[in-house]
Amino acid sequence: MWNLATRTRLLSFNRTQSRVVIDLLTGHNTLRIHLYITELSNNPTCRKCGTEEETSVHILCECETLASLRDTHLGSFFLDPEDIRKQSIGAMWNFVKGTGFFLFSTEHGAQTACPKA
């Protein structure tokens, strides 16, 4: 699936960074659609645009509210799902940090936004 450079880059990430990128790519994450499917939320709608289901594809490719951020980090306002395979892991990490969707545990158990790469 990924070339050697991508695997090496992913292995250079800390545990949190690796988990977030892999979770986003697989759809097993804290986005609303996954929480809705697992019955931990009663609302699958995107927190940013409020119009579509909050899925990994929606966040990475389609959400209009994230278009400018997507263009900054992934090089296009909107992407096809197949375009994600062409993105660097670092670019995806930087995009994810900018979305504010994911929270992380600190050493002391507090929740914080994405740590810096």
Contacts in CASP RR format, 6 or more apart in sequence:
PFRMAT RR
TARGET T0000
AUTHOR 0000-0000-0000
METHOD contacts of the structure
MODEL  1
MWNLATRTRLLSFNRTQSRVVIDLLTGHNTLRIHLYITELSNNPTCRKCG
TEEETSVHILCECETLASLRDTHLGSFFLDPEDIRKQSIGAMWNFVKGTG
FFLFSTEHGAQTACPKA
1 85 0 8 1.000
2 10 0 8 1.000
2 89 0 8 1.000
6 88 0 8 1.000
6 89 0 8 1.000
9 88 0 8 1.000
9 89 0 8 1.000
9 90 0 8 1.000
10 18 0 8 1.000
10 21 0 8 1.000
10 22 0 8 1.000
10 89 0 8 1.000
11 18 0 8 1.000
13 21 0 8 1.000
13 89 0 8 1.000
13 93 0 8 1.000
13 117 0 8 1.000
14 115 0 8 1.000
16 104 0 8 1.000
16 115 0 8 1.000
17 93 0 8 1.000
17 115 0 8 1.000
17 117 0 8 1.000
20 29 0 8 1.000
20 93 0 8 1.000
20 96 0 8 1.000
20 102 0 8 1.000
20 104 0 8 1.000
20 114 0 8 1.000
21 89 0 8 1.000
21 90 0 8 1.000
21 92 0 8 1.000
21 93 0 8 1.000
21 96 0 8 1.000
23 29 0 8 1.000
23 30 0 8 1.000
24 31 0 8 1.000
24 56 0 8 1.000
24 59 0 8 1.000
24 60 0 8 1.000
24 92 0 8 1.000
24 96 0 8 1.000
25 56 0 8 1.000
25 84 0 8 1.000
25 92 0 8 1.000
26 56 0 8 1.000
27 34 0 8 1.000
27 55 0 8 1.000
27 56 0 8 1.000
28 34 0 8 1.000
29 56 0 8 1.000
29 102 0 8 1.000
30 101 0 8 1.000
30 102 0 8 1.000
30 103 0 8 1.000
31 54 0 8 1.000
31 55 0 8 1.000
31 56 0 8 1.000
31 59 0 8 1.000
31 101 0 8 1.000
32 41 0 8 1.000
32 43 0 8 1.000
32 44 0 8 1.000
32 45 0 8 1.000
32 46 0 8 1.000
32 47 0 8 1.000
32 53 0 8 1.000
32 54 0 8 1.000
33 44 0 8 1.000
33 53 0 8 1.000
33 54 0 8 1.000
33 55 0 8 1.000
35 41 0 8 1.000
35 44 0 8 1.000
36 42 0 8 1.000
36 43 0 8 1.000
36 44 0 8 1.000
36 53 0 8 1.000
37 44 0 8 1.000
44 53 0 8 1.000
44 54 0 8 1.000
45 51 0 8 1.000
45 52 0 8 1.000
45 53 0 8 1.000
45 54 0 8 1.000
46 52 0 8 1.000
46 53 0 8 1.000
46 54 0 8 1.000
46 58 0 8 1.000
46 59 0 8 1.000
46 63 0 8 1.000
46 65 0 8 1.000
47 54 0 8 1.000
47 101 0 8 1.000
48 54 0 8 1.000
48 63 0 8 1.000
48 65 0 8 1.000
48 66 0 8 1.000
48 99 0 8 1.000
49 63 0 8 1.000
49 64 0 8 1.000
49 65 0 8 1.000
49 66 0 8 1.000
51 64 0 8 1.000
52 58 0 8 1.000
52 62 0 8 1.000
52 63 0 8 1.000
57 81 0 8 1.000
59 66 0 8 1.000
59 99 0 8 1.000
59 101 0 8 1.000
60 70 0 8 1.000
60 74 0 8 1.000
60 79 0 8 1.000
60 81 0 8 1.000
60 84 0 8 1.000
60 92 0 8 1.000
60 95 0 8 1.000
61 70 0 8 1.000
61 78 0 8 1.000
61 79 0 8 1.000
61 80 0 8 1.000
61 81 0 8 1.000
61 83 0 8 1.000
61 84 0 8 1.000
62 78 0 8 1.000
63 70 0 8 1.000
66 99 0 8 1.000
67 77 0 8 1.000
67 78 0 8 1.000
68 77 0 8 1.000
69 95 0 8 1.000
69 98 0 8 1.000
69 99 0 8 1.000
70 76 0 8 1.000
70 77 0 8 1.000
70 78 0 8 1.000
70 79 0 8 1.000
70 95 0 8 1.000
71 77 0 8 1.000
72 95 0 8 1.000
73 91 0 8 1.000
73 92 0 8 1.000
73 94 0 8 1.000
73 95 0 8 1.000
73 98 0 8 1.000
74 83 0 8 1.000
74 87 0 8 1.000
74 91 0 8 1.000
74 92 0 8 1.000
74 95 0 8 1.000
75 91 0 8 1.000
76 83 0 8 1.000
84 92 0 8 1.000
90 117 0 8 1.000
93 117 0 8 1.000
94 117 0 8 1.000
96 102 0 8 1.000
96 114 0 8 1.000
97 113 0 8 1.000
97 114 0 8 1.000
97 116 0 8 1.000
97 117 0 8 1.000
98 114 0 8 1.000
100 113 0 8 1.000
100 114 0 8 1.000
102 113 0 8 1.000
102 114 0 8 1.000
103 111 0 8 1.000
103 112 0 8 1.000
103 113 0 8 1.000
104 111 0 8 1.000
104 112 0 8 1.000
104 113 0 8 1.000
104 114 0 8 1.000
104 115 0 8 1.000
105 111 0 8 1.000
105 112 0 8 1.000
106 112 0 8 1.000
END
